[in-house]
């Protein structure tokens, strides 16, 4: 006697596979992260930004005009 497979079985298996799949967006985000982490200048700028935030050297910008005024 052969085992039968229902549509529900197939659906459950497809959902299980889908949960383990890596999406194109996941891969693109990983590539972006590797590029950022691999760029010493970008990492230096991020580190400086973290220091500025911790030291309170920040200014709130609530509009495009505020941002343009800072330039």
mmCIF file of the N, C-alpha and C atoms, coordinates in Angstrom:
data_MODEL
# 
_entry.id   MODEL 
# 
loop_
_atom_site.group_PDB 
_atom_site.id 
_atom_site.type_symbol 
_atom_site.label_atom_id 
_atom_site.label_alt_id 
_atom_site.label_comp_id 
_atom_site.label_asym_id 
_atom_site.label_entity_id 
_atom_site.label_seq_id 
_atom_site.pdbx_PDB_ins_code 
_atom_site.Cartn_x 
_atom_site.Cartn_y 
_atom_site.Cartn_z 
_atom_site.occupancy 
_atom_site.B_iso_or_equiv 
_atom_site.pdbx_formal_charge 
_atom_site.auth_seq_id 
_atom_site.auth_comp_id 
_atom_site.auth_asym_id 
_atom_site.auth_atom_id 
_atom_site.pdbx_PDB_model_num 
ATOM 1   N N  . UNK A 1 1  ? 0.846  -1.181 0.000  1.00 0.00 ? 1  UNK A N  1 
ATOM 2   C CA . UNK A 1 1  ? 0.000  0.000  0.000  1.00 0.00 ? 1  UNK A CA 1 
ATOM 3   C C  . UNK A 1 1  ? 0.888  1.239  0.000  1.00 0.00 ? 1  UNK A C  1 
ATOM 4   N N  . UNK A 1 2  ? 0.581  2.205  -0.837 1.00 0.00 ? 2  UNK A N  1 
ATOM 5   C CA . UNK A 1 2  ? 1.378  3.431  -0.906 1.00 0.00 ? 2  UNK A CA 1 
ATOM 6   C C  . UNK A 1 2  ? 0.799  4.486  0.015  1.00 0.00 ? 2  UNK A C  1 
ATOM 7   N N  . UNK A 1 3  ? 1.684  5.310  0.522  1.00 0.00 ? 3  UNK A N  1 
ATOM 8   C CA . UNK A 1 3  ? 1.234  6.406  1.366  1.00 0.00 ? 3  UNK A CA 1 
ATOM 9   C C  . UNK A 1 3  ? 0.657  7.507  0.489  1.00 0.00 ? 3  UNK A C  1 
ATOM 10  N N  . UNK A 1 4  ? -0.421 8.091  0.927  1.00 0.00 ? 4  UNK A N  1 
ATOM 11  C CA . UNK A 1 4  ? -1.006 9.187  0.165  1.00 0.00 ? 4  UNK A CA 1 
ATOM 12  C C  . UNK A 1 4  ? -0.549 10.513 0.761  1.00 0.00 ? 4  UNK A C  1 
ATOM 13  N N  . UNK A 1 5  ? -0.487 11.494 -0.092 1.00 0.00 ? 5  UNK A N  1 
ATOM 14  C CA . UNK A 1 5  ? -0.078 12.835 0.330  1.00 0.00 ? 5  UNK A CA 1 
ATOM 15  C C  . UNK A 1 5  ? -1.232 13.772 0.033  1.00 0.00 ? 5  UNK A C  1 
ATOM 16  N N  . UNK A 1 6  ? -1.617 14.525 1.021  1.00 0.00 ? 6  UNK A N  1 
ATOM 17  C CA . UNK A 1 6  ? -2.719 15.468 0.830  1.00 0.00 ? 6  UNK A CA 1 
ATOM 18  C C  . UNK A 1 6  ? -2.174 16.840 0.454  1.00 0.00 ? 6  UNK A C  1 
ATOM 19  N N  . UNK A 1 7  ? -3.041 17.678 -0.028 1.00 0.00 ? 7  UNK A N  1 
ATOM 20  C CA . UNK A 1 7  ? -2.659 19.061 -0.321 1.00 0.00 ? 7  UNK A CA 1 
ATOM 21  C C  . UNK A 1 7  ? -2.199 19.767 0.952  1.00 0.00 ? 7  UNK A C  1 
ATOM 22  N N  . UNK A 1 8  ? -2.825 19.447 2.047  1.00 0.00 ? 8  UNK A N  1 
ATOM 23  C CA . UNK A 1 8  ? -2.424 20.041 3.325  1.00 0.00 ? 8  UNK A CA 1 
ATOM 24  C C  . UNK A 1 8  ? -0.986 19.646 3.682  1.00 0.00 ? 8  UNK A C  1 
ATOM 25  N N  . UNK A 1 9  ? -0.614 18.401 3.423  1.00 0.00 ? 9  UNK A N  1 
ATOM 26  C CA . UNK A 1 9  ? 0.762  17.946 3.668  1.00 0.00 ? 9  UNK A CA 1 
ATOM 27  C C  . UNK A 1 9  ? 1.743  18.741 2.816  1.00 0.00 ? 9  UNK A C  1 
ATOM 28  N N  . UNK A 1 10 ? 1.391  18.900 1.562  1.00 0.00 ? 10 UNK A N  1 
ATOM 29  C CA . UNK A 1 10 ? 2.254  19.655 0.644  1.00 0.00 ? 10 UNK A CA 1 
ATOM 30  C C  . UNK A 1 10 ? 2.372  21.092 1.110  1.00 0.00 ? 10 UNK A C  1 
ATOM 31  N N  . UNK A 1 11 ? 1.263  21.692 1.491  1.00 0.00 ? 11 UNK A N  1 
ATOM 32  C CA . UNK A 1 11 ? 1.260  23.081 1.959  1.00 0.00 ? 11 UNK A CA 1 
ATOM 33  C C  . UNK A 1 11 ? 2.146  23.238 3.199  1.00 0.00 ? 11 UNK A C  1 
ATOM 34  N N  . UNK A 1 12 ? 2.002  22.334 4.147  1.00 0.00 ? 12 UNK A N  1 
ATOM 35  C CA . UNK A 1 12 ? 2.807  22.400 5.370  1.00 0.00 ? 12 UNK A CA 1 
ATOM 36  C C  . UNK A 1 12 ? 4.299  22.276 5.053  1.00 0.00 ? 12 UNK A C  1 
ATOM 37  N N  . UNK A 1 13 ? 4.634  21.385 4.140  1.00 0.00 ? 13 UNK A N  1 
ATOM 38  C CA . UNK A 1 13 ? 6.040  21.210 3.768  1.00 0.00 ? 13 UNK A CA 1 
ATOM 39  C C  . UNK A 1 13 ? 6.577  22.454 3.066  1.00 0.00 ? 13 UNK A C  1 
ATOM 40  N N  . UNK A 1 14 ? 5.775  23.038 2.189  1.00 0.00 ? 14 UNK A N  1 
ATOM 41  C CA . UNK A 1 14 ? 6.194  24.276 1.513  1.00 0.00 ? 14 UNK A CA 1 
ATOM 42  C C  . UNK A 1 14 ? 6.385  25.410 2.514  1.00 0.00 ? 14 UNK A C  1 
ATOM 43  N N  . UNK A 1 15 ? 5.502  25.530 3.488  1.00 0.00 ? 15 UNK A N  1 
ATOM 44  C CA . UNK A 1 15 ? 5.644  26.568 4.521  1.00 0.00 ? 15 UNK A CA 1 
ATOM 45  C C  . UNK A 1 15 ? 6.914  26.343 5.339  1.00 0.00 ? 15 UNK A C  1 
ATOM 46  N N  . UNK A 1 16 ? 7.206  25.080 5.647  1.00 0.00 ? 16 UNK A N  1 
ATOM 47  C CA . UNK A 1 16 ? 8.420  24.757 6.403  1.00 0.00 ? 16 UNK A CA 1 
ATOM 48  C C  . UNK A 1 16 ? 9.663  25.154 5.608  1.00 0.00 ? 16 UNK A C  1 
ATOM 49  N N  . UNK A 1 17 ? 9.662  24.866 4.320  1.00 0.00 ? 17 UNK A N  1 
ATOM 50  C CA . UNK A 1 17 ? 10.786 25.249 3.462  1.00 0.00 ? 17 UNK A CA 1 
ATOM 51  C C  . UNK A 1 17 ? 10.906 26.765 3.341  1.00 0.00 ? 17 UNK A C  1 
ATOM 52  N N  . UNK A 1 18 ? 9.763  27.421 3.207  1.00 0.00 ? 18 UNK A N  1 
ATOM 53  C CA . UNK A 1 18 ? 9.756  28.878 3.071  1.00 0.00 ? 18 UNK A CA 1 
ATOM 54  C C  . UNK A 1 18 ? 10.384 29.552 4.289  1.00 0.00 ? 18 UNK A C  1 
ATOM 55  N N  . UNK A 1 19 ? 10.128 29.019 5.472  1.00 0.00 ? 19 UNK A N  1 
ATOM 56  C CA . UNK A 1 19 ? 10.680 29.585 6.697  1.00 0.00 ? 19 UNK A CA 1 
ATOM 57  C C  . UNK A 1 19 ? 12.197 29.530 6.724  1.00 0.00 ? 19 UNK A C  1 
ATOM 58  N N  . UNK A 1 20 ? 12.773 28.566 6.012  1.00 0.00 ? 20 UNK A N  1 
ATOM 59  C CA . UNK A 1 20 ? 14.225 28.400 6.007  1.00 0.00 ? 20 UNK A CA 1 
ATOM 60  C C  . UNK A 1 20 ? 14.904 29.091 4.831  1.00 0.00 ? 20 UNK A C  1 
ATOM 61  N N  . UNK A 1 21 ? 14.115 29.611 3.908  1.00 0.00 ? 21 UNK A N  1 
ATOM 62  C CA . UNK A 1 21 ? 14.678 30.229 2.698  1.00 0.00 ? 21 UNK A CA 1 
ATOM 63  C C  . UNK A 1 21 ? 15.315 31.582 3.005  1.00 0.00 ? 21 UNK A C  1 
ATOM 64  N N  . UNK A 1 22 ? 16.319 31.894 2.251  1.00 0.00 ? 22 UNK A N  1 
ATOM 65  C CA . UNK A 1 22 ? 16.953 33.202 2.326  1.00 0.00 ? 22 UNK A CA 1 
ATOM 66  C C  . UNK A 1 22 ? 16.418 34.005 1.145  1.00 0.00 ? 22 UNK A C  1 
ATOM 67  N N  . UNK A 1 23 ? 15.928 35.196 1.436  1.00 0.00 ? 23 UNK A N  1 
ATOM 68  C CA . UNK A 1 23 ? 15.368 36.023 0.373  1.00 0.00 ? 23 UNK A CA 1 
ATOM 69  C C  . UNK A 1 23 ? 16.456 36.862 -0.281 1.00 0.00 ? 23 UNK A C  1 
ATOM 70  N N  . UNK A 1 24 ? 16.137 37.379 -1.436 1.00 0.00 ? 24 UNK A N  1 
ATOM 71  C CA . UNK A 1 24 ? 17.051 38.273 -2.142 1.00 0.00 ? 24 UNK A CA 1 
ATOM 72  C C  . UNK A 1 24 ? 17.367 39.495 -1.264 1.00 0.00 ? 24 UNK A C  1 
ATOM 73  N N  . UNK A 1 25 ? 16.350 39.993 -0.562 1.00 0.00 ? 25 UNK A N  1 
ATOM 74  C CA . UNK A 1 25 ? 16.548 41.145 0.328  1.00 0.00 ? 25 UNK A CA 1 
ATOM 75  C C  . UNK A 1 25 ? 17.524 40.805 1.450  1.00 0.00 ? 25 UNK A C  1 
ATOM 76  N N  . UNK A 1 26 ? 17.441 39.584 1.974  1.00 0.00 ? 26 UNK A N  1 
ATOM 77  C CA . UNK A 1 26 ? 18.376 39.148 3.014  1.00 0.00 ? 26 UNK A CA 1 
ATOM 78  C C  . UNK A 1 26 ? 19.810 39.160 2.495  1.00 0.00 ? 26 UNK A C  1 
ATOM 79  N N  . UNK A 1 27 ? 19.998 38.651 1.284  1.00 0.00 ? 27 UNK A N  1 
ATOM 80  C CA . UNK A 1 27 ? 21.335 38.602 0.693  1.00 0.00 ? 27 UNK A CA 1 
ATOM 81  C C  . UNK A 1 27 ? 21.850 40.015 0.426  1.00 0.00 ? 27 UNK A C  1 
ATOM 82  N N  . UNK A 1 28 ? 20.987 40.879 -0.104 1.00 0.00 ? 28 UNK A N  1 
ATOM 83  C CA . UNK A 1 28 ? 21.399 42.256 -0.378 1.00 0.00 ? 28 UNK A CA 1 
ATOM 84  C C  . UNK A 1 28 ? 21.777 42.984 0.910  1.00 0.00 ? 28 UNK A C  1 
ATOM 85  N N  . UNK A 1 29 ? 21.016 42.767 1.977  1.00 0.00 ? 29 UNK A N  1 
ATOM 86  C CA . UNK A 1 29 ? 21.337 43.383 3.260  1.00 0.00 ? 29 UNK A CA 1 
ATOM 87  C C  . UNK A 1 29 ? 22.666 42.871 3.800  1.00 0.00 ? 29 UNK A C  1 
ATOM 88  N N  . UNK A 1 30 ? 22.922 41.593 3.626  1.00 0.00 ? 30 UNK A N  1 
ATOM 89  C CA . UNK A 1 30 ? 24.194 41.017 4.072  1.00 0.00 ? 30 UNK A CA 1 
ATOM 90  C C  . UNK A 1 30 ? 25.359 41.611 3.291  1.00 0.00 ? 30 UNK A C  1 
ATOM 91  N N  . UNK A 1 31 ? 25.199 41.740 1.978  1.00 0.00 ? 31 UNK A N  1 
ATOM 92  C CA . UNK A 1 31 ? 26.254 42.330 1.143  1.00 0.00 ? 31 UNK A CA 1 
ATOM 93  C C  . UNK A 1 31 ? 26.497 43.778 1.573  1.00 0.00 ? 31 UNK A C  1 
ATOM 94  N N  . UNK A 1 32 ? 25.419 44.528 1.805  1.00 0.00 ? 32 UNK A N  1 
ATOM 95  C CA . UNK A 1 32 ? 25.566 45.916 2.262  1.00 0.00 ? 32 UNK A CA 1 
ATOM 96  C C  . UNK A 1 32 ? 26.335 45.974 3.579  1.00 0.00 ? 32 UNK A C  1 
ATOM 97  N N  . UNK A 1 33 ? 25.991 45.087 4.497  1.00 0.00 ? 33 UNK A N  1 
ATOM 98  C CA . UNK A 1 33 ? 26.668 45.069 5.802  1.00 0.00 ? 33 UNK A CA 1 
ATOM 99  C C  . UNK A 1 33 ? 28.150 44.752 5.647  1.00 0.00 ? 33 UNK A C  1 
ATOM 100 N N  . UNK A 1 34 ? 28.465 43.785 4.802  1.00 0.00 ? 34 UNK A N  1 
ATOM 101 C CA . UNK A 1 34 ? 29.871 43.423 4.577  1.00 0.00 ? 34 UNK A CA 1 
ATOM 102 C C  . UNK A 1 34 ? 30.629 44.606 3.971  1.00 0.00 ? 34 UNK A C  1 
ATOM 103 N N  . UNK A 1 35 ? 29.997 45.308 3.033  1.00 0.00 ? 35 UNK A N  1 
ATOM 104 C CA . UNK A 1 35 ? 30.650 46.464 2.416  1.00 0.00 ? 35 UNK A CA 1 
ATOM 105 C C  . UNK A 1 35 ? 30.912 47.561 3.444  1.00 0.00 ? 35 UNK A C  1 
ATOM 106 N N  . UNK A 1 36 ? 29.936 47.811 4.306  1.00 0.00 ? 36 UNK A N  1 
ATOM 107 C CA . UNK A 1 36 ? 30.100 48.839 5.339  1.00 0.00 ? 36 UNK A CA 1 
ATOM 108 C C  . UNK A 1 36 ? 31.202 48.425 6.322  1.00 0.00 ? 36 UNK A C  1 
ATOM 109 N N  . UNK A 1 37 ? 31.117 47.200 6.819  1.00 0.00 ? 37 UNK A N  1 
ATOM 110 C CA . UNK A 1 37 ? 32.092 46.724 7.796  1.00 0.00 ? 37 UNK A CA 1 
ATOM 111 C C  . UNK A 1 37 ? 33.495 46.621 7.208  1.00 0.00 ? 37 UNK A C  1 
ATOM 112 N N  . UNK A 1 38 ? 33.586 46.433 5.905  1.00 0.00 ? 38 UNK A N  1 
ATOM 113 C CA . UNK A 1 38 ? 34.879 46.303 5.251  1.00 0.00 ? 38 UNK A CA 1 
ATOM 114 C C  . UNK A 1 38 ? 35.484 47.617 4.800  1.00 0.00 ? 38 UNK A C  1 
ATOM 115 N N  . UNK A 1 39 ? 34.779 48.728 5.052  1.00 0.00 ? 39 UNK A N  1 
ATOM 116 C CA . UNK A 1 39 ? 35.277 50.035 4.637  1.00 0.00 ? 39 UNK A CA 1 
ATOM 117 C C  . UNK A 1 39 ? 35.785 50.789 5.863  1.00 0.00 ? 39 UNK A C  1 
ATOM 118 N N  . UNK A 1 40 ? 37.100 50.923 6.027  1.00 0.00 ? 40 UNK A N  1 
ATOM 119 C CA . UNK A 1 40 ? 37.657 51.566 7.220  1.00 0.00 ? 40 UNK A CA 1 
ATOM 120 C C  . UNK A 1 40 ? 37.181 53.015 7.404  1.00 0.00 ? 40 UNK A C  1 
ATOM 121 N N  . UNK A 1 41 ? 37.027 53.751 6.318  1.00 0.00 ? 41 UNK A N  1 
ATOM 122 C CA . UNK A 1 41 ? 36.585 55.149 6.441  1.00 0.00 ? 41 UNK A CA 1 
ATOM 123 C C  . UNK A 1 41 ? 35.154 55.226 6.965  1.00 0.00 ? 41 UNK A C  1 
ATOM 124 N N  . UNK A 1 42 ? 34.298 54.362 6.465  1.00 0.00 ? 42 UNK A N  1 
ATOM 125 C CA . UNK A 1 42 ? 32.907 54.351 6.930  1.00 0.00 ? 42 UNK A CA 1 
ATOM 126 C C  . UNK A 1 42 ? 32.841 53.940 8.389  1.00 0.00 ? 42 UNK A C  1 
ATOM 127 N N  . UNK A 1 43 ? 33.614 52.935 8.772  1.00 0.00 ? 43 UNK A N  1 
ATOM 128 C CA . UNK A 1 43 ? 33.610 52.485 10.165 1.00 0.00 ? 43 UNK A CA 1 
ATOM 129 C C  . UNK A 1 43 ? 34.142 53.576 11.090 1.00 0.00 ? 43 UNK A C  1 
ATOM 130 N N  . UNK A 1 44 ? 35.146 54.308 10.636 1.00 0.00 ? 44 UNK A N  1 
ATOM 131 C CA . UNK A 1 44 ? 35.682 55.415 11.429 1.00 0.00 ? 44 UNK A CA 1 
ATOM 132 C C  . UNK A 1 44 ? 34.614 56.493 11.621 1.00 0.00 ? 44 UNK A C  1 
ATOM 133 N N  . UNK A 1 45 ? 33.884 56.814 10.555 1.00 0.00 ? 45 UNK A N  1 
ATOM 134 C CA . UNK A 1 45 ? 32.823 57.821 10.642 1.00 0.00 ? 45 UNK A CA 1 
ATOM 135 C C  . UNK A 1 45 ? 31.701 57.353 11.571 1.00 0.00 ? 45 UNK A C  1 
ATOM 136 N N  . UNK A 1 46 ? 31.342 56.073 11.505 1.00 0.00 ? 46 UNK A N  1 
ATOM 137 C CA . UNK A 1 46 ? 30.311 55.551 12.397 1.00 0.00 ? 46 UNK A CA 1 
ATOM 138 C C  . UNK A 1 46 ? 30.763 55.588 13.852 1.00 0.00 ? 46 UNK A C  1 
ATOM 139 N N  . UNK A 1 47 ? 32.019 55.243 14.086 1.00 0.00 ? 47 UNK A N  1 
ATOM 140 C CA . UNK A 1 47 ? 32.564 55.280 15.449 1.00 0.00 ? 47 UNK A CA 1 
ATOM 141 C C  . UNK A 1 47 ? 32.545 56.717 15.986 1.00 0.00 ? 47 UNK A C  1 
ATOM 142 N N  . UNK A 1 48 ? 32.943 57.674 15.151 1.00 0.00 ? 48 UNK A N  1 
ATOM 143 C CA . UNK A 1 48 ? 32.922 59.087 15.567 1.00 0.00 ? 48 UNK A CA 1 
ATOM 144 C C  . UNK A 1 48 ? 31.494 59.538 15.859 1.00 0.00 ? 48 UNK A C  1 
ATOM 145 N N  . UNK A 1 49 ? 30.553 59.101 15.042 1.00 0.00 ? 49 UNK A N  1 
ATOM 146 C CA . UNK A 1 49 ? 29.149 59.453 15.278 1.00 0.00 ? 49 UNK A CA 1 
ATOM 147 C C  . UNK A 1 49 ? 28.673 58.906 16.622 1.00 0.00 ? 49 UNK A C  1 
ATOM 148 N N  . UNK A 1 50 ? 29.041 57.675 16.937 1.00 0.00 ? 50 UNK A N  1 
ATOM 149 C CA . UNK A 1 50 ? 28.683 57.097 18.231 1.00 0.00 ? 50 UNK A CA 1 
ATOM 150 C C  . UNK A 1 50 ? 29.272 57.916 19.373 1.00 0.00 ? 50 UNK A C  1 
ATOM 151 N N  . UNK A 1 51 ? 30.512 58.330 19.232 1.00 0.00 ? 51 UNK A N  1 
ATOM 152 C CA . UNK A 1 51 ? 31.148 59.151 20.269 1.00 0.00 ? 51 UNK A CA 1 
ATOM 153 C C  . UNK A 1 51 ? 30.434 60.492 20.410 1.00 0.00 ? 51 UNK A C  1 
ATOM 154 N N  . UNK A 1 52 ? 30.078 61.114 19.284 1.00 0.00 ? 52 UNK A N  1 
ATOM 155 C CA . UNK A 1 52 ? 29.364 62.400 19.326 1.00 0.00 ? 52 UNK A CA 1 
ATOM 156 C C  . UNK A 1 52 ? 28.023 62.254 20.040 1.00 0.00 ? 52 UNK A C  1 
ATOM 157 N N  . UNK A 1 53 ? 27.303 61.175 19.748 1.00 0.00 ? 53 UNK A N  1 
ATOM 158 C CA . UNK A 1 53 ? 26.009 60.964 20.389 1.00 0.00 ? 53 UNK A CA 1 
ATOM 159 C C  . UNK A 1 53 ? 26.183 60.772 21.887 1.00 0.00 ? 53 UNK A C  1 
ATOM 160 N N  . UNK A 1 54 ? 27.159 59.954 22.292 1.00 0.00 ? 54 UNK A N  1 
ATOM 161 C CA . UNK A 1 54 ? 27.407 59.717 23.718 1.00 0.00 ? 54 UNK A CA 1 
ATOM 162 C C  . UNK A 1 54 ? 27.829 60.988 24.439 1.00 0.00 ? 54 UNK A C  1 
ATOM 163 N N  . UNK A 1 55 ? 28.540 61.864 23.735 1.00 0.00 ? 55 UNK A N  1 
ATOM 164 C CA . UNK A 1 55 ? 29.007 63.106 24.344 1.00 0.00 ? 55 UNK A CA 1 
ATOM 165 C C  . UNK A 1 55 ? 27.957 64.212 24.268 1.00 0.00 ? 55 UNK A C  1 
ATOM 166 N N  . UNK A 1 56 ? 26.818 63.937 23.644 1.00 0.00 ? 56 UNK A N  1 
ATOM 167 C CA . UNK A 1 56 ? 25.756 64.939 23.553 1.00 0.00 ? 56 UNK A CA 1 
ATOM 168 C C  . UNK A 1 56 ? 25.955 65.955 22.447 1.00 0.00 ? 56 UNK A C  1 
ATOM 169 N N  . UNK A 1 57 ? 26.874 65.684 21.545 1.00 0.00 ? 57 UNK A N  1 
ATOM 170 C CA . UNK A 1 57 ? 27.122 66.608 20.431 1.00 0.00 ? 57 UNK A CA 1 
ATOM 171 C C  . UNK A 1 57 ? 26.168 66.277 19.276 1.00 0.00 ? 57 UNK A C  1 
ATOM 172 N N  . UNK A 1 58 ? 24.898 66.559 19.532 1.00 0.00 ? 58 UNK A N  1 
ATOM 173 C CA . UNK A 1 58 ? 23.882 66.296 18.524 1.00 0.00 ? 58 UNK A CA 1 
ATOM 174 C C  . UNK A 1 58 ? 22.961 67.498 18.405 1.00 0.00 ? 58 UNK A C  1 
ATOM 175 N N  . UNK A 1 59 ? 22.274 67.599 17.305 1.00 0.00 ? 59 UNK A N  1 
ATOM 176 C CA . UNK A 1 59 ? 21.289 68.653 17.116 1.00 0.00 ? 59 UNK A CA 1 
ATOM 177 C C  . UNK A 1 59 ? 20.079 68.032 16.442 1.00 0.00 ? 59 UNK A C  1 
ATOM 178 N N  . UNK A 1 60 ? 18.917 68.302 16.998 1.00 0.00 ? 60 UNK A N  1 
ATOM 179 C CA . UNK A 1 60 ? 17.694 67.759 16.429 1.00 0.00 ? 60 UNK A CA 1 
ATOM 180 C C  . UNK A 1 60 ? 17.312 68.535 15.170 1.00 0.00 ? 60 UNK A C  1 
ATOM 181 N N  . UNK A 1 61 ? 17.033 67.808 14.134 1.00 0.00 ? 61 UNK A N  1 
ATOM 182 C CA . UNK A 1 61 ? 16.598 68.400 12.873 1.00 0.00 ? 61 UNK A CA 1 
ATOM 183 C C  . UNK A 1 61 ? 15.186 67.910 12.621 1.00 0.00 ? 61 UNK A C  1 
ATOM 184 N N  . UNK A 1 62 ? 14.260 68.851 12.530 1.00 0.00 ? 62 UNK A N  1 
ATOM 185 C CA . UNK A 1 62 ? 12.857 68.470 12.378 1.00 0.00 ? 62 UNK A CA 1 
ATOM 186 C C  . UNK A 1 62 ? 12.277 68.836 11.020 1.00 0.00 ? 62 UNK A C  1 
ATOM 187 N N  . UNK A 1 63 ? 13.085 69.469 10.182 1.00 0.00 ? 63 UNK A N  1 
ATOM 188 C CA . UNK A 1 63 ? 12.578 69.845 8.868  1.00 0.00 ? 63 UNK A CA 1 
ATOM 189 C C  . UNK A 1 63 ? 13.729 69.937 7.872  1.00 0.00 ? 63 UNK A C  1 
ATOM 190 N N  . UNK A 1 64 ? 13.385 70.005 6.621  1.00 0.00 ? 64 UNK A N  1 
ATOM 191 C CA . UNK A 1 64 ? 14.391 70.164 5.578  1.00 0.00 ? 64 UNK A CA 1 
ATOM 192 C C  . UNK A 1 64 ? 15.091 71.511 5.752  1.00 0.00 ? 64 UNK A C  1 
ATOM 193 N N  . UNK A 1 65 ? 14.342 72.513 6.144  1.00 0.00 ? 65 UNK A N  1 
ATOM 194 C CA . UNK A 1 65 ? 14.932 73.842 6.365  1.00 0.00 ? 65 UNK A CA 1 
ATOM 195 C C  . UNK A 1 65 ? 15.993 73.795 7.460  1.00 0.00 ? 65 UNK A C  1 
ATOM 196 N N  . UNK A 1 66 ? 15.692 73.085 8.555  1.00 0.00 ? 66 UNK A N  1 
ATOM 197 C CA . UNK A 1 66 ? 16.689 72.930 9.627  1.00 0.00 ? 66 UNK A CA 1 
ATOM 198 C C  . UNK A 1 66 ? 17.957 72.271 9.087  1.00 0.00 ? 66 UNK A C  1 
ATOM 199 N N  . UNK A 1 67 ? 17.777 71.255 8.283  1.00 0.00 ? 67 UNK A N  1 
ATOM 200 C CA . UNK A 1 67 ? 18.919 70.538 7.738  1.00 0.00 ? 67 UNK A CA 1 
ATOM 201 C C  . UNK A 1 67 ? 19.729 71.451 6.817  1.00 0.00 ? 67 UNK A C  1 
ATOM 202 N N  . UNK A 1 68 ? 19.058 72.208 5.977  1.00 0.00 ? 68 UNK A N  1 
ATOM 203 C CA . UNK A 1 68 ? 19.754 73.111 5.050  1.00 0.00 ? 68 UNK A CA 1 
ATOM 204 C C  . UNK A 1 68 ? 20.467 74.222 5.798  1.00 0.00 ? 68 UNK A C  1 
ATOM 205 N N  . UNK A 1 69 ? 19.909 74.671 6.907  1.00 0.00 ? 69 UNK A N  1 
ATOM 206 C CA . UNK A 1 69 ? 20.550 75.695 7.725  1.00 0.00 ? 69 UNK A CA 1 
ATOM 207 C C  . UNK A 1 69 ? 21.879 75.217 8.291  1.00 0.00 ? 69 UNK A C  1 
ATOM 208 N N  . UNK A 1 70 ? 22.009 73.919 8.491  1.00 0.00 ? 70 UNK A N  1 
ATOM 209 C CA . UNK A 1 70 ? 23.238 73.344 9.043  1.00 0.00 ? 70 UNK A CA 1 
ATOM 210 C C  . UNK A 1 70 ? 24.360 73.259 8.002  1.00 0.00 ? 70 UNK A C  1 
ATOM 211 N N  . UNK A 1 71 ? 24.016 73.354 6.742  1.00 0.00 ? 71 UNK A N  1 
ATOM 212 C CA . UNK A 1 71 ? 25.036 73.240 5.690  1.00 0.00 ? 71 UNK A CA 1 
ATOM 213 C C  . UNK A 1 71 ? 25.774 74.498 5.532  1.00 0.00 ? 71 UNK A C  1 
# 
